[in-house]
């Protein structure tokens, strides 16, 4: 929750951890063709990272960094 373009963060992280980065990249770009750009310019503190439950306890998951890593890897694939 919290993403204005409804990026499926949980699925993205799961695919990455399972070693399926290409599938994660496909999913990201199907959801948002500007995934690579959005991961750099989106004000994440208001959206995904700002709504992350870990933000209230410690530090949120760095969704933008993960999304950018997957997006850039996928574009170079």
N, C-alpha and C positions, 0 to 999 in steps of 0.2 A: 504494500500500500504506500501511497505517497508519491508515486511516479505519475506525472501528467500524461505520459505516453504508454503507461501500463507495461513497462518492461518487467518480464517475469524473473525477478531477481533470484528467487529461490531455485528455479529451474536452471538459470544461468550458472550459479555457483555449483550446483549439483553436477551438471555436465562437465564443468571445468575440473572438479575434484575427481570425477570418474575418468578423466583423460580424454573426453570427447569435445575438445575445443572447437573443432570444425563444426560439429552439430550445434554447439552453443553460438558460434558466430552466425550460422545460418538462421537460427532462431532470432537472434538480436536484429539482424538486418531485415528479416521478414516482418518483425514487429515495428521497426523504426529504421528506414533506409539511411538516416543520418546518425546512426548509433555512434560512430567514431567521433563526429563533431559534438554531438550532445554530451558525450562522456567528458568532454573538455570544458564546455561552456555552461552546462546546466548548474544552477545554484543548488547543489545537492544538500546543503545544510537546511534548506527549506523543504526538500522533498524526501528522497529515499533515505539519505543518511540522517536527516533531521527526524524522520519517523521510525528509524531503527530502534528496536527495544534496547539494544546495547548502548545507545546514546544516553539513556537514563541511568545506566549503571557504570559505564566506563567510557569506551570509545566505540562509535558505530563501525560497522563493516564498511570498508572503503569501496563502496559500490562503483563509484566513478572510475577508480583505478582498475578494478577488475574488468569492468565493461570496456574500457579503453584497451587494455591488454588483449582481450579476446577479439575485439573489433580490428585492431591493427594486425594481429596474427592472421585473422581470417582474410583481410584484404591483401596480405602478402602471399597467401596460400595459393 
